[in-house]
Amino acid sequence: MNPKNVLSLRWRTPRALALAGLMALVIVVTALALTQTSTVAAPPPPLRGPFRFIELPDEMSAKIASNDIQWTPFYTETFSDNSFLTTWTLSTTPGMDTHTWARVVNATAYPTDALTDTLWSVAYPGPNLPVDYTVHAGDTYSKNMETWAILKLDPQQYAHFRVSFDYWVDTQPGATFGWAFSCDGTDFYGKVETYSHVRQWTPMKGVELVNCPGQLSMPGYFAFLFRSSDTETPVGLGAFVDNVVVSGTPWNKVYMPVVRRDPTPIASPTPTTQPFPLTQSYDFESLGKWCSTSNDSWTSGIVSLGGSNAYYLAMKQSSYLWALSPRDSSADNFRITADFNLLRMNSSRSLSDYGGAKFGLLFTVKGNPFDPADPCYYNGGQAESGIGYYRFIVKIKEDGSGYKTLLTRWENGVEPEQNGNFVDLPAGVTINRTGWNTMRIDRYGANIKAYINDTLVQNWDNSNSGTGGWFGLFTETTGNNPSSWFFESDWDNIKVYNLNP
């Protein structure tokens, strides 16, 4: 053999092996990339109305998207024509007023033409929705609205989302406007606010849509939501949206982390327990939709206590008074927490003067216990009314020596079930009459637990516990207290959490 040929073979063989190895590596990387792309995110599930709004905690809803992430704008909508209908769904919650969102093509009759070519929350439905609307100065929204404008996102192409938009709000304080996002096509997480006649364009820049609470998946939908009170007379045009820009991070810009292989494996740290998603919060700066009855024997309202506002229920004759939350359902499995005080106006009186008086929380309220024609007229005590609820009761002992508690179920004018009999507070648990205390209800499945100042005082397994429902407050007196002395309970910082996100 020619020595030249021998040398040539020795040189070509390693090179051929190297090329073959490189090609194999490219094939493996390409396969992995294709696998990664196909399993990064599933397409969003179909929309399944009616939709449910769940308010995010302030620290999550106010998150502005980081500039460290490589954002790519991929969707812009200025509502200059009706092409947005290919990607947006316009919906009205069943049972609410039939207004919905539509595009404004002419607002010149209004004092400004700044509302032309925008998305408006106050159009009426028709066979070919949305039609193009003209806004006039006398137009207004209506009572009892809940209308959605929902944009479909693409989690298969993008790993993160942020949304910018401009909004114009012209409403009474009882109406709210905001945004939300969803992973499952039913539950929407977000933030709504009251604006009260802002009447100017306000930019909302770069709100980041985080993972849905309790899920690793990215949102598949973004929505605008407009609500109005079912009692307040509307004054104003409603809400308008324009210049929607959605940006994302393409999956090919998201990289796997570098993992160091130590000789001795290090145990993973125990994950920090995530808080339950907060769905509702009330600090009583205003009454909103809270509803109770008032006359010469009982009263309710807002009072200033300790630098903040609280909601009070006061009785001076033998009777029963309750206040019902706004018409927003709590989750099926929930936690309700509240701060309470009692006998604030007569804190120096002996408890025996109020022996037998009761107060506490109502929850899992089903049916509407108030007359539809008069939202503050109670009609839920009759047999066959279909009204039902649970009560956590704190009762002042007849001799004034302390307090007892009980869980009961009320339905159709009677209380057919209760968790045994009234029991004393556990040893060491006291109720502060000159300051605030805490009350808590945890309901998961059939199990109901009640706490006073973070100590378990009631534990009840009841298969009739139902799902969801409103919640409320109550006081009840036996007539023992002198008519000139109000029995009063004060409530503040009521929060509702979803225990099963």
N, C-alpha and C positions, 0 to 999 in steps of 0.2 A: 504494500500500500504506500502511496505517495505520502511522505511526511506532511506535506501541505494539507492534504485531505484530512489526515488525522487531526491536525491542529484545528482545521475548520469545523470538524464534527464536534470536537471538545468545546468549541466556543458557542456553536449553535444550540447544543442540547440544553445548557443552563438557560439561555435566552428563551428558548421555546417553552421550557418549564415555567419560567417567570411570567411569560405572556399568558400561558394557560391558567396559571394561578390568579393573575390579575383579572382575566375574564370570568373566572369562577367567582371571584370576590364581587365583581360588578353584578353578576347574576344574583348572588345572595342578597346584596344590598338593595338591588331593585325589587326583589321579591319581598324583602322586609318592608321597603317603602310602600309597595302596593298593599301589603297586609295592613301596615299602619294607617294608610289612607282609608282603607275600607272599613276599619274598625274604630276610627277616631270618634265619630259621632253618628248616631242614627238620625234619619230625617225626623222632624217633629211629628208627633201624633196629630191626627185630625182635631180640629176645634170641636169641643163638646159642651155647648152651652146648656143651661144658663151658666155664666161665668161667675166665679167667686173671687172677690177682692180681699187680699190679706195684707195688712199694712206692715211694712218692714220697719225695724228699729231705725231710729234717726241715724245712727252711725253707719248703717248699711245703705240707707236710701240716699244719703248725702254724699256718697263716695263719687269723687270725680276721677275719671279715667287717668291712669298714669301715663306720662309722656315717655317713660322708659320703654314702653311696649311699642313695637312697630305697627302702627295703625294704618290700615289701607281703606280709604273711603270706597264703598262699593254700592251705595244706594243713596240717591238724592231725589227728593220729591218737593216740588214747589206748587203743586195743585193747579197748574196752568191749563190742564185739560182733565178728562175723565179716565186717562190711562192708568191712574193709580188703582182702579178697581181690579186690575189683574193680580195685585199683591195685597190688597187691603180687604178686610171683612168688616162690614158695618152691621152692628147688632144692637138690639134693645132688650133689656132683661124682661122676661115674661111677667105680666102683672103690673108693670110700671107704665108710665105714660109712653105713647108711641112715637115721640120724637126720636130722631136718629141723626147721625152725622151726614153731611153732604158738602159739596163744593159751592163756594160763593163765586159768582161770576160778575156781580154788579153790586157795589155798595156805595154808589155815588150819592144816593139820597140820604145816606147817613152823613153826619158832619165831616167825616173823613173818608177818602177812598182807599185807605190803607188796608181794608178788609177784603178787597177784591182778590180773587185767585187764592183763597185760603180754604181750610177745612173747618166747617162750622158744626156745632153740636146740636143745633135746634131746627133741623129740617123735619118735615112730616113725611112718613113713608108713602110710597106709591107703587104702581106696578112696574115701573122702570127705574128704580132707585139706583144711584142717587141722581136726581135731576139737578140742573143748575139753578141756584137760588139767587134771588135779589134781596139784599138786606135793606130794610127801611128803619127809620129812627124809632118807629113805634113798635117794632118787633120785640118779642121777649120769649124766654123759655117758659116752661110750665112747671107745675108742682109734680112731685113724685116721679122724677126722671132718673134713669140709670142707663146710659147709652155708651157703647164701646166702639172704638175704631181700632182695628187690630191688624198689624203688619206681620206677615210671615217672614221669619229670618231663615238663614241657611247654616245650621251648625255643622254640616258636613264639610263646608269649605273654610269656616273660620273658627278659631279657638276662643276668641274673646270678642265682645261687642261693646261699643259705646254709641250713644245717641245724642245728637244735638238738635235743638228745635227752637222756634220762637213761638211764644204764646201771648194771647190777648184775652183778658178775662173781664167781664162786665156783669156782676151778679150781686145779689144780696149775700150777707155772711152765712146764711144757711145752706148755700150751694157750694160744692167742692169740685175742683178739677185736678187731675194728676195723671201719672203714668204708671205702668206696671208691665211685668213680663211673666211668661209662663213656660214651663217645661212639659206639662202634660196636656195642655189645651183646655184646661178647666180652671185650675187655681192660678190666679195672677197675683204676684207679689210686687208691691210698689209703694207709692206715696201720693196722697191727695192732700190738698190744702184749700183753705178758704181765702179768697182774695178781695172781695167786696169792691167792685168798681175800679179796677186798676186802669182800664181804658188806655193802655199803651202797649206797644210790643216790648216784650221782655225776653232776652235770650237765655236759654238753658244750654250750657256748653258742656259737652263731653261727660254725660252720666254713664258710668260703667255698669253693665248688666252682669252681676255676679252670678255664680251658680245658684240654682234654685235651692232654698233651704232644705237640708236633708238629702240632697241629691248631688251627684257628681256631674250630671249632664248639663250642657249649656242651654240657655233659653232658646226656644224655637219660635217665640212670638213676642212682639212688643205692642203695647196698647196705650191709647189715650182713653181716659174715663171721665165722664161728666155726670154728676149727681145733683139733684135738687131736693129740698125739703118737701115732705108731704103735708106740711102745715103752713109754711111761710108763703106769703103772696110774692110771686117773682117780680123783680124790678131789674131790668137789664137785658142785654142781648144773649148772654151765655158765654161760651168759650170758643176761641178760634186758635188754629194751629197753622204754622207755615214753616217752610225751609227746613224740612226734616232731612238730616244727614246721618246715615248709619255707617260706622267704620268697624273693621274687624282685623284680627291678626290671622293671616293665612296659616294653615296648619304646617306648611313647609318652613315657616319661620319659628316654629315651636320645636325646641330640641330636648332630647332626653338628658337628664342630669348625668354628670360624671360620678361614678360610684367607685370608691376606693376599696380594694379588697385587702383588709387587714388579716394578718396571720390568725388573730383571735377575734372571732365575731363579737361585735358590740350589740348588746340587747337594745331593741328599739324602745324609745321612751313611751311611757303610758300616754295615750292621747288625751288632750284636754277635753273635758266634757263640754259639748256644745250647748249653748242656751236654747231653750225652746223658742221658736219663732213667735214674736209678739204680734198679735192680730189686731188688738184694739187697746187704746189707752185714753183715760179720761181724767183730766186734772181740774175740770169744771171752771174754766175761764168763762164759759157761757153754758146755758142749759142745753143748747142744741136740740135734739129730739127727745130728751128725757121727759117723761110725762108722768104726772101724778095729780091727785085731786086736792083741792083746797077749799075750805069753808071756815066757818067760825070755830069749829071744833078741831080742825087739823090744818096744817099748812106745810109747804115745802118750798125750797128755793136755794139760792146761792147766798152764802155768808162768808165774810172775810175772816180767816182764822190763821194766826201765826204767820202772817205775811203771804198767805196763799188763799185761794178760794176753796170752799168745800160745799158739798150738797147736804142739806139738812132735811130731816123729816121730824115734825113735831106734833104731838097729840096732847089735848087737855081734857078729853072725855073718853069714855070707853068706846073704842072703835078700832078699825084696822086701816092702815094706810100703806100703799106701796108706790114705788116709782119704777118704771120700766125703762130699760136701756133703749137706745136707738134701734131701729128695725134691722140690725145687722146680726146674723146668726153667729154664734160661737162655733168652734170646731166640734166634731163629734166627741173627741177626747180632749179635754181642756183643763187649764188651771186658771182660776180667778183669784186675784189678790186684791185686797182693799185695806186702806187705813180707816179706822173708825174711832170715834169718841162718843161718849154718851153723857147726858145730864149736864151739858156744858153750862146752861143757864142756871142750873140749881145744883152745882157741884158740892155745895156745903150741906145739902139736905141728906138725911139718912136714907139709905137704900130701902128701908122698910116702908118709907112713904110711897115707894113705887113697886111694892111687892107684886109679883105676877106679870109685870110688864115684859114685853119681848121685843127683840129686834134681830135682824140678820140678813142673809142673802137668799134670793130666789135664783134658780137656775134651771136649765133645760125646760124653759117655758114653751109650751106648744099651743097653737091657736092664737087668736088675737083677743085678749081679755078686755080691750077697749072698743067702744062703739065706733064703727067706721065713720059715722057722721060727726062724732065728737071725740077726737083722739084722747081726751082726758076724762071721758066718762067710762067708769069701770062697769062691765056687764058680764064678768066671767065667773060669778059665784053660783050661777044657777045650775041645776041638774040638767044633763044633756047639752050643756054648753060646748062641750068638746075642749074646754080649757083645762090644761094640766101643767103642773110644775112641781119642783122640789124645793123644800125650805131647809136651810140650816138655821136653827133657832138658838139664840142665847136668851135665857130667861132669868130675871132677878128673882131670887127665892122670896117666898111670901114673908119670911121673918127678916129679910134684909141681910142675911148672914153671908151672902155670896151669890154665885151664879150656877146655873145648870145649862146643859146643851142637849139638843136632839136633832136628828135628821128625819124628815117626814116626806111623804108623797101626797099631793093634792090632785084630785081629778073630779070634774063634774060636781063641784059644790061640796065634796066631802074629802076627808083625809083617810083613805082606806089602808094606808101602810105607814108604819114608823119603825125606827130602829130601836125597838125596846121602849124604855121609858127615859125620862129626863135623868141625866147623870151629872154629878158634881164635876167641876173642873179638876183635873189631876192635881195632886199635891205640888205646890211650888208655882202653879200658874195663877197669875193675878191679872186683873184688868185695871188699867190706870184710868182713873176718873178725871184727872186734871191734864192729861196729855193723850197722845195718839197710841193706838194699839193696831195690831195687824190681824186680818182674817184671811183664810185661804181655803179654797175648795179645789181638790184634785179629783177629776172624774176620768177613769179609764175603763172602758168596757162597762161591766156591771158594777164595778167597785167605785165607791164614793168615799173620800176621806176629807175630814174637816179639821182645820188647825186654828188655834188661837195663840198669837204671839209665838209662832213656829213650833208649837207643841200639839201633837195629834190628840184630838178630843173626841172624834167620832169616826168610826170605820164601819161601812155598811155595804154588803153585797146585795144589790137589788136588780133583778133581771128586767124590771120595767123601766130602766133608766132612760130609754129612748136615745135619740141622737140629736146633736146640735141644739138649736133653740136660743131664745133670747135669755136675758138674765136681768135681775133687778134687786131692789132693796125694800125692806118693809119695817114698820113698827106696829106694835099691837099693845093696847092697854086694857086693863080690867076695870078701870074706874076707881081704883084705890087711891090714885094720886089726887090731891085737891085740885079743883078746876082751875085755880089761879096759877098752878105750877105745870108748866109744859114738861112732858116727857119727850126728850129730844135725842136723836142719834144723828151724828155728823159723819160724812163719808168723803174720802178724798183718794186720789191716786189709784183709781180702779183700773186694773190691767187684766187682759185676757190673753192667755198663751195657748198655742196649739201643741198638745202633748204628742201628737202623732203626725209629724210633718211628712 
